[in-house]
Amino acid sequence: MSAPEIVRIVSRDSPMALAQVERVRAELALHHPSTRTEVVPVKTTGDKWMGELSQVEGKGAFTKEVDAALLAGEADLAVHCVKDIPADRPLPAGTVFAAFLRRDDVRDALIHPGGLTLDELPPGTRIGTSSVRRVAQLAASHPHLTCVPMRGNANRRLEKLAAGEADALLLALSGLERIGRTDTVSEVLSTETMMPPIGAGILALQCREEDTGLIEAVGVLGDPDTHREATAERMFLHVLQGHCNSPIAGFARVDRTGELSLRACVFTPDGKTRLNAHEWAGPLDPATLGTSVAVTLLRQGARELIDSIEH
């Protein structure tokens, strides 16, 4: 089956999202040189709204308009960050994941204009972040630091930092790599210090399920290990049924021998309670591993913990 002549790619219109689209266009051109691509940028609710995400239906705020363009036939292929795609409900009917691109770095980075590390920051330092996951972990590990709410794309947050709205920032390293701003990083945090969000560093390609030719064409861009990791992580989140105010973190990893494991945590917003689970898949398929880790945390009281958080 030959690749389509033209592929319209829909994405959020932020600089980072458009940089992600360029990666997809480059990889498509490599595999299908005769296919032309067009970019269909859309502004999502999550990009327009600068308040708390829970007030605009949470994570779906970054995907709803992109999904709508795909379903309306205004575009053929959507590029998403997996961490922005809600896992507590299925993909919109009529759409499927065609590929998960090779995973980028999952770690968070600290940006401090003076180049200090997290442990060197003095008491009262204001860290700009609106992530409940980061806030909970910092509250537990560095209670002397203050988190100040900060939304907007990475470029916008760097501007806010320069304007003095915070003393330091926490941002995803992969995002800074995509927009070419790793020069701002003062420390890359280990996953032990700052557990990443589910789906960190993974780009997903989504198509309409009837576009079998396109699904086959973009399928070659997929990475099998990343597919296994994403499947385990999203099933974990699906079974857990968290909401956007519940601090949940975790990541799956395929090691050099091909073994898949999943490490995950659920926190209270103040970081004082932390439920941990870490399991290896062994003979289990990735989705079953995700389910197993979620059940382990549910047995520890994750449901009550999540339900006790306002949303």
N, C-alpha and C positions, 0 to 999 in steps of 0.2 A: 504494500500500500504506500503510495507516494505522499510526501508531506504537502500540506496546503501551500498555495502560492503566496498567500498573505495571512499573517496572524496578527490580530489586534490584541494588544496586551493591556489589561486594565490594572491600575494600582492606585494607592494613595498618592497624593501629589507632593509629599514632603521630599526634601533633597535626598534623604536616606532611602525612601521607597523608590525614588526614580533611579538611584544608584543601583539598587537591587534589580530593577528592571533591565538596566544596562548589562548586568552580569548574565541575565537570562538571554537577552538578545545576542550577546557574544557567544554563549554556548550553543544557542540554536543555529547561529551562522556557521559555526564550526561543523556541526553535524548535518545541517541542511542548508548549504550555501545558496540554493535557488529560492529559498523562502524569504519573503520580505516581511518586516515587522513594523507595526505602528504602535505608538503608545497612546493609551486613553487614560489620562490622569483624572481622578475624581477626588473631591474634598469630602472626607468622612465626618460624621457627627463627632467622633473622638478627636479629630484634628481641629474642629471649630470650637468645641466646648473646652473651657479651661478650668472648670470646676471638678468636683469629684466624679469619677467615672460611674459610680454606683447610681448617680442621679440620671444617667442617660443609658440605662440598661447594660452598664459594665462593658466587658470586653467586645461584645458584638458591635460596639460603637465604632470600631476601626475596620469592620468588615462588611457591614450591612450595605453600604452604597456600592462597594466593589462587587458583592454578590448580585445586587440588583442589575448592574450593568451587564454582567455575564448572562443572567437569566433573561434579560430583555433582548439579548442578541446584539447589544451595542459593542461587545468585545467577545473574544474567543477564549482568552486565557487570562486567568487572574494570578498575580504573584502576591503571596501573603507571608508575613512572619508567622510561623506556627504559634509562637507565644501569644499572638493577638487573636487567634481563632478559638472561639468558645468550644470547650470539649464536653460541657455538661449537656449539650444537645447535638444531634447529628448535623452534618453539613446540609445546606439548603437542598430540598428535594430536586432531583434532576442534575445535581453536580457531583463530581468525584475528584479526589486527589489523583493527578496523573503522575506526579513525581515529587520526591523530596530531594532537594539538591544537597550535595556533600556539605556536612555540617561545618560551620565556622566555630570560633572559640566561644565557649559557653560562659566565660568568666566576666565579672563586673570589674570596672576600673574606677579608681578614685582620681578626681581631678582637683588639684589644689594649686592655686597660682604660685604659692611659695615652694611647691615641690615636696611638701611634707607627706609622710605615709600616714595611714589610718591611725596607727599606734602613737604617732608623734603629734596628732592634732590636740591642741589645748582644750580644756573644759569650756563648754559654751560655744564651740565652733558650730556654725549653722551649716548643715548638710542639705543641699537641695535635692529632694526626691519625693514623689507622690506614691511610690511603690510600697504597699503594705508589707510585702515580703522583705524589702530592705529595712523598713522602719522597725519591724519586729526583731530582726537579727541584730541590728545596731543597738536597739534598746537592751538586748541581752548582753552583747559583747562590749559595747562602749557607751554605757548609760550616761556618761558625762557630756556626750555630744547631743546637739539638738537638731532634729529633722524639721525642715521647713517645706511646706507643700510646693512643688514645682512641676508644672506640666509643660507640654510643648515638645516639638521635635528636638533632636540633639543640638542642632545649630542654635535654635531659639534658647535652649537652656544655657548654652555657652555664653550667649549674649547677656542673659539674665545674671549669670555669675560675674561677668565683666562689669555689669552695672551695679554690682554690690548687693543683689537680692539674696545671696547666700555666700558663704565663705569657701565652700567646696561642693562638688557634685559627685554623685555615683551614677555611672552610665554603663551600658553594655559595651564591652570591648569590641565585639563584632560590629556593632553599629558605628563606632568611631573609626574602625578600619574601613568600613564601606564609604564613609564620607571623607576619608583621608585626614582625620584629625587625631591620630594617635600621638602627635607631638604634644598634646595637652595632658597626657596621662602621667600622673606622679606615682601611681602604684597599681599593679594588676593584682586583684585580690584572689586568693586561692578559693576553691569551692568549699573548703572547710570554714574559711572566714565568712564567705558570703555565698550561700547555696543559690544556684541560679533558678530562674523560673522554668516551668515546664515548657519545652519547645524552644529553649534558648538557642540562638545561632542557626536555626533551621529555616530555610525558605521552602514554601510549598507551592506547587503549581496546580491550579484547579481548573477543570474544564466542565462543559456540559457533557453529561454521560452519553449523549447520542453522537458526539463528535469523535467517533472511534479512530478516524484517521489522524486527527490531531493528538489524541491521547497516546496513540502508538508513536507518533513523531516526537513528542516531548518526553516520552517514557525513557528514552536513551539518556536524558539529562539526570535521571535519578541515581542516587547512591544507595546500594542495598543495605549497608550498615546503618546509614542515617534513617532509612525506611524502618528498620527494626527498632531503632531507638525512639523514633517519633511515635510508632504504633504502641510501644509499651507505655510511654509517657502519657499519651492522649487517653488510652484506656484507663490508666491509673486515675487521671483527673475526672474522666467520665463516671467511674464507679464511685469516686469520692463525692461528686456533686458539690464541689465548692462554689462559692459565689465570689464576686470581684473584691469583696472586703476581707476574704479569708486568706491569711498569709500561708501560702502553700509553696513549697519549693522542691526541686528534685531534678535528677537527670539520669538517663539510661546511658550505658556505655558498652560498646563492643570492644573488647580488648584485642591484643595482637593475635591471640589464639582463636578469635571468633566467638568467645564466650560473652553473652549479654548479661549485664546486671542493671539493677535499678535501685537508686538510693533516693529516698524522699522524706520530707518533713512537713509537719503541720504545726503552726505556732499559734499562741494567743497574740493579739496585736501588741501587747507590751513585752513580748518575748520571754515572759517568765515561765510559760509552759511550752515545752517542745516535745513533740512525738516523733520518734525516728523509726525508720525501717530501711533495711538494705538486704536485697535478695538477689541470688543468681538464677538465671532462667533454667540452666541445665537442659533437660529435655522439653521444657515448656516453650510454647510459641510466645512471641512478644506480647500479644494481647492478654494471654493468660498470666504472664509475669506481672503486667500492669494491674490486673485484677487482684492477684495474690498480695501485692504490696499494699494496695488500697485496703483490702480486707484486714491485713495485719494492723494498719493504722486505725481502722474502724474498731477493731477489738480493743485497741488502747484508749478509745474514747473520742476519736476524731469527729464523729457525727455530732456529739454533744458540744464539742469545742467549736466547730464551724457554725452550728445553729445558734450558739450563744452570742455570736458577733452580729451587731446591727448591720443591715444592708437594705 
